[in-house]
Amino acid sequence: MRPRFFPRLLSPGVGSSRMTLLALLAFAASCEHTESPVARPQFSTSAGEGLKGSIAFLSSRDGVTLRSFDIYIMNADGTKVTRLTFHANATGFPVWSPNGSQIAFDGFFLGTSDEIYTMNADGTGVTQLTNTVLSQNFDPGWCGDQIAFTSNRGGTYQIYVMRADGTGVTQLTNFGTFTSDPAWSPTCKQIAFASDRDHPGGTSEIYVMNADGTGVTRLTNNAANEDYAAWSPNGSQIAFYSDRDGNAEIYVMNADGTGVTRLTNNIFTDFAPGWSPDAKQIVFTSNRDGQNQIYVMNADGTGVTRLTNDVPFHDDGRAWSRH
């Protein structure tokens, strides 16, 4: 369903077809490539100039193994990388609070279950928000004073919402076997998400619903995997990942599902887009250089620039704060 290599997605309850796809994508994302004689896209290996704000991301650069991930932040031009957690076994992309003072993340930070946490932007003050033994809680998305997230506490992967202090947990969806990756609209009135509700146990599509779980509308309609929705700051567009054209690429569409445009085009895996605060650039993860690294491009797909460069380690992230 989604090109990650984190072990929690290869778990019971996920359909066999998704298991097969995940295994293939995991192999592609976590192994060095033996490249065929296909022309590789040309792009700068230096950080882009003039990019503002901070990007939070995962990296295995200081881990015990290539799959031991901690959370880092860096300037949006790739400079001043700072490590925030130490062997946290973080497993999902960190996200910023609206005012940039905190970061939400998921992982096996304090125990044996995958839980949602928050911490200050400097890595201090870690607070556990969920506490569900033997369940998985991941994909936090923060808007206003609410955090949406994915959990399998009810048996299947569904979307929940809670206050930013962990109270008031409410289930929003109850369909399919894997409904995940909630992405808030800028106004906090809608949530985009991925689900296999129309292909149970199979491929996922992107949907949007009201913040209370009502008014579910399907935005994509392909016999392909579509995921990692990200609203533009003005709410007019949604960037997402899809393998509809035979490879994992970044696309953008209008918020109503029209006007789909492909932004990346190569033989490698591009996924997990995130917008710059001014909507002029998109940050994303790609394994085009052997292992997952972080890149940025203009919102029209031009000017691809590599921000991290620590192969053979993995870097994954898409959270861009203006602060």
C-alpha positions in Angstrom: 0.0 0.0 0.0 2.7 2.5 0.9 6.4 2.6 0.2 7.8 2.4 3.7 10.1 -0.2 5.2 8.9 0.1 8.8 8.1 -3.3 10.4 4.7 -2.2 11.9 3.1 -2.1 8.4 4.0 -5.8 7.8 1.6 -6.9 10.5 -1.4 -9.2 10.9 -4.6 -7.8 9.6 -3.2 -6.4 6.4 -4.4 -8.2 3.3 -2.2 -10.6 1.4 -2.0 -8.5 -1.7 -0.9 -5.5 0.4 1.6 -7.7 2.1 3.2 -8.7 -1.2 3.3 -5.1 -2.4 4.8 -3.9 0.9 7.5 -6.5 0.8 8.5 -5.4 -2.7 8.5 -1.7 -1.8 10.4 -2.5 1.4 13.1 -4.3 -0.6 13.3 -1.4 -3.1 13.5 1.2 -0.4 16.0 -0.5 1.9 18.5 -2.0 -0.5 21.2 -0.6 -2.6 20.2 -0.4 -6.3 22.0 -2.2 -9.1 21.0 0.3 -11.7 20.0 -0.5 -15.3 21.3 1.6 -18.1 18.4 4.0 -17.9 19.1 7.8 -17.9 18.8 9.1 -14.4 17.1 12.4 -13.7 19.4 15.3 -13.4 19.2 17.3 -10.2 21.4 19.3 -7.9 23.0 17.6 -5.0 23.5 20.8 -3.1 20.8 22.4 -0.9 18.4 24.8 -2.4 19.0 28.5 -1.8 16.6 30.7 0.0 14.4 28.0 1.5 12.9 29.1 4.8 11.6 27.2 7.9 12.6 23.9 9.4 12.0 20.3 8.3 11.5 17.5 10.8 12.5 14.0 9.6 13.5 10.5 10.6 17.0 9.2 10.1 19.0 6.0 10.8 22.3 7.8 10.6 23.1 7.4 14.3 21.1 4.2 14.9 22.2 0.9 16.1 21.1 -0.6 12.7 19.9 0.8 9.4 16.4 0.5 10.8 17.0 2.2 14.1 15.4 5.6 13.6 15.6 8.8 15.5 14.0 12.2 14.9 16.0 15.2 13.6 15.3 18.7 12.4 17.2 20.8 9.8 16.9 24.1 8.1 14.8 23.9 5.0 17.9 24.2 2.9 19.4 21.1 4.5 21.8 22.8 6.9 22.1 22.7 10.7 20.9 19.1 11.2 20.0 18.6 14.9 19.2 15.3 16.5 16.2 15.4 18.9 15.7 11.8 20.1 18.2 9.1 21.0 17.3 5.5 20.0 13.6 6.2 20.2 12.8 3.6 17.6 10.5 6.2 16.0 8.6 4.6 13.2 6.5 7.3 11.5 7.0 10.8 10.2 7.1 13.5 12.8 4.7 16.5 12.4 4.8 20.0 13.7 2.3 21.7 16.0 0.6 24.7 14.4 2.8 27.2 16.2 6.0 25.2 15.6 6.8 24.8 19.3 6.2 21.0 19.5 6.5 17.9 17.4 4.2 14.8 17.4 5.5 11.4 16.5 4.9 7.8 16.9 7.1 4.9 17.9 8.2 2.5 20.6 9.7 5.3 22.7 8.8 4.2 26.2 7.5 0.6 25.8 6.6 -2.2 23.5 3.6 -0.8 21.7 3.6 1.8 19.0 2.2 5.0 20.6 1.7 8.7 19.8 4.0 11.2 21.6 4.6 14.9 21.7 7.8 16.7 22.5 9.1 20.3 22.5 10.8 21.4 19.3 14.2 21.0 21.0 13.5 17.3 21.9 12.7 18.0 25.6 9.4 17.3 27.4 8.4 14.0 25.8 4.8 13.2 26.6 3.0 10.0 25.8 -0.5 10.6 24.5 -1.9 7.1 23.7 -1.5 4.0 25.8 -2.9 0.9 24.1 -0.9 -2.2 24.9 -0.4 -4.5 21.8 -2.0 -2.0 19.5 -0.4 0.3 16.9 -1.0 4.1 16.9 0.7 6.1 14.2 0.4 8.7 11.4 -0.3 11.7 13.7 -1.6 14.8 12.0 -1.9 18.1 14.0 -4.4 20.9 13.4 -5.5 23.5 16.0 -5.8 21.7 19.3 -6.5 18.3 17.7 -4.4 15.4 16.6 -5.7 12.8 14.2 -4.0 9.5 14.0 -4.3 5.9 12.8 -4.9 3.0 15.2 -5.8 -0.7 15.0 -7.1 -0.7 18.6 -10.5 -1.9 17.3 -9.1 -4.7 15.2 -8.7 -2.9 11.8 -6.7 0.2 11.0 -9.0 3.3 11.3 -8.6 7.0 11.9 -9.2 8.6 15.3 -8.9 12.1 16.7 -8.0 13.4 20.1 -7.1 16.6 21.8 -3.5 17.6 21.7 -3.1 16.5 25.4 -4.3 12.9 24.5 -7.8 13.2 26.0 -11.2 12.9 24.2 -10.2 10.1 21.8 -12.9 9.6 19.1 -13.1 7.1 16.3 -13.9 8.8 12.9 -13.9 5.9 10.4 -15.1 2.3 10.4 -14.6 0.8 7.0 -12.0 -1.2 5.0 -9.1 -3.0 6.6 -6.6 -0.2 6.4 -7.7 3.4 6.6 -4.8 5.7 7.5 -2.6 8.7 7.0 -5.0 11.6 8.1 -4.1 15.0 6.6 -5.9 18.1 7.9 -7.1 20.8 5.6 -5.6 24.2 6.6 -8.9 25.2 8.2 -9.1 22.0 10.3 -12.6 21.4 8.8 -11.7 18.4 6.6 -9.4 15.5 6.7 -7.9 13.7 3.7 -6.9 10.1 4.1 -6.1 6.8 2.4 -8.3 3.8 2.6 -8.9 0.4 0.9 -12.7 0.8 1.7 -13.5 0.2 -2.0 -10.8 -2.5 -2.5 -10.8 -4.3 0.9 -7.4 -5.9 1.5 -6.2 -4.4 -1.8 -5.2 -1.0 -3.1 -5.9 2.3 -1.4 -7.6 5.4 -2.7 -7.6 9.0 -1.3 -10.7 10.3 0.3 -11.8 13.4 2.2 -14.2 13.7 5.0 -15.4 16.4 7.5 -13.5 16.7 10.7 -16.3 14.7 12.5 -16.0 11.8 10.1 -19.1 12.6 8.0 -19.4 13.5 4.4 -16.8 11.0 3.0 -15.9 11.7 -0.6 -13.7 9.7 -2.8 -11.1 11.8 -4.7 -9.1 9.2 -6.7 -10.3 6.2 -8.7 -7.6 3.9 -9.9 -6.5 0.3 -9.7 -3.4 1.5 -8.0 -2.1 2.6 -4.6 -2.7 6.2 -3.7 -1.6 7.6 -0.3 0.3 10.3 1.6 -2.2 13.1 0.9 -0.9 16.6 1.9 -3.0 19.8 1.6 -1.5 22.9 0.2 -1.3 25.8 2.7 -4.2 27.6 0.9 -6.3 24.4 0.8 -6.7 24.5 -3.0 -4.6 21.4 -3.8 -3.6 18.0 -2.5 -0.2 16.4 -3.2 0.0 12.7 -2.9 1.8 9.5 -3.8 0.6 7.1 -6.5 1.8 4.1 -8.5 -0.9 4.5 -11.1 1.6 4.9 -13.9 3.6 1.8 -12.9 6.0 3.4 -10.5 5.8 5.3 -7.2 5.6 9.0 -8.0 4.4 12.3 -6.6 1.2 13.9 -8.0 -0.9 16.9 -7.2 -4.6 17.5 -7.7 -7.2 20.0 -6.9 -8.9 19.6 -3.6 -12.0 18.1 -5.3 -9.9 15.5 -7.1 -9.8 17.1 -10.5 -6.7 18.4 -12.4 -4.4 15.5 -11.5 -0.8 16.4 -12.5 2.3 14.1 -12.2 5.3 15.9 -10.7 8.0 13.3 -10.7 8.9 10.8 -13.3 11.7 8.2 -12.8 12.3 4.5 -12.2 12.7 5.0 -8.5 10.4 5.4 -5.5 9.2 9.0 -4.7 6.7 9.4 -1.9 5.5 11.3 1.2 5.1 14.8 -0.2 4.8 17.9 2.1 4.3 21.6 1.2 6.5 24.5 2.1 4.6 27.2 4.1 4.4 29.4 1.1 3.2 26.6 -1.2 6.1 27.2 -3.6 8.0 24.0 -2.9 7.3 20.4 -2.1 9.5 18.3 0.1 9.5 14.5 -0.5 11.4 11.2 0.1 13.0 9.3 -2.7 15.4 6.3 -3.0 16.7 7.5 -6.4 20.3 7.6 -4.9 20.2 4.1 -3.4 18.5 4.7 0.0 15.7 6.9 1.1 16.9 10.6 1.2 15.0 13.9 1.4 14.5 16.2 -1.6 12.7 19.4 -2.4 11.3 20.6 -5.7 9.2 23.5 -7.0 5.5 22.9 -6.8 5.4 22.3 -10.5 8.0 19.5 -10.2 11.0 21.4 -11.5 14.2 22.2 -9.7 14.6 19.0 -7.7 17.3 19.5 -5.0 18.7 16.9 -2.6 18.7 18.0 1.0 20.2 15.0 2.8 23.2 12.9 1.8 24.0 10.1 4.1 23.6 6.9 2.1 23.7 4.1 3.1 21.5 5.4 6.0 17.8 6.2 5.5 16.2 9.7 5.8 12.4 10.1 5.6 10.3 13.1 6.2 7.8 15.7 5.0 7.0 18.0 7.9 7.9 21.6 7.0 7.4 24.3 9.5 7.5 28.1 8.9 9.2 28.6 12.3 
